[in-house]
Amino acid sequence: MRIQKLVNADELTFNLAHYISEFSLLHVVFQTINPSLVACGAMYLARSSLNRKPCWNITFSKSTGYTHNVVLKVATKLFELITQDESKTLKAKFENSKFLECALTPIVLNKAN
C-alpha cells in the first residue's frame, strides 16, 4: 500500500503490481530479495505495462532508497519469470473482476524511464 500511495497508482496499476508480485512467491530466486524491492520491481513492471510514465523517478528512489537501475534489475527478473511461467491458478485469480481482470493485461518491460 505504501508504494501505491508513493507512485499515486490507480486501482488497475495496483492490482497488476499485486499480480506480478505474487509470481515472485512461486520461485526461490526471489526469496533472497527484500520484499520491498520486489514490490518496487512489480510496480515498475505494472507501470511499464500500462504505459504509465515515469516507471520510476528520483522521488520514488529517494522515498524507497532503491535506484532506477536496482529496481529495473528486479523488474527484468519478474518480467522473465512471468513470460516463462504462466501460473493458471494465479491467472484465474487475477482475471476476476474483483481485480479488474488485470491478468489479461499484456506484460511489457520498458527499460527507458
Buried (B, 14 or more C-beta within 10 A) or exposed (E): EEBBEBBEBEEBBBBBBBBBBBBBEEEEEBEEBEEEBBBBBBBBBBBBBBEBEBBBEEEBBEBBEBEBEBBBBBBBBBBEBBEEEEBEEBEEBBBEEEBBEBBEBEBEBBEEB
